[in-house]
């Protein structure tokens, strides 16, 4: 539950990433989240 609350603040960013690259992998998405926002989330 805590992870959902943490990620909800980045919803627009995450949706934009998936819309921009529909075949993005979870590890790529996690890396972008860390690079752009400094948030480290396990990709699995």
N, C-alpha and C positions, 0 to 999 in steps of 0.2 A: 504494500500500500504506500509506503514512504516513497518508493521509486516513482510511482504514478504521480504523486503530488509534485515531486521534484521535476519530472519531465513535463508536467502540464504547463509550466512556465515557458517551455521551449516549443510548444505545439506548432506555432506558426513557422518557426525555423525548420522543424522536422518535416512538416508537410511540404514546405518549399523545396527541401532537398529531394524528397521523393518525387515531387512533381517535375523537378528539373532533371532527374535521372531515375526513371521508374524501376530500373534494374539494380539500384544501389543495394549493396549488401549491408547487413547489420554491422560488421566490423568497420566498413567505410563510413557509415552513418555515425557510429560511436566516435571515430577518429575526427570527423568534421565537428561534432559537438564539442569535443575536447579542444580542437584547434581554435574554434571560433569563440567558445564561451568558457573554456577552462573547466568544463564539467566532465568528470571521468565516470563513465557508465560501462559496465561489462556488456559486451555486444551480444551475449547469448540470452 
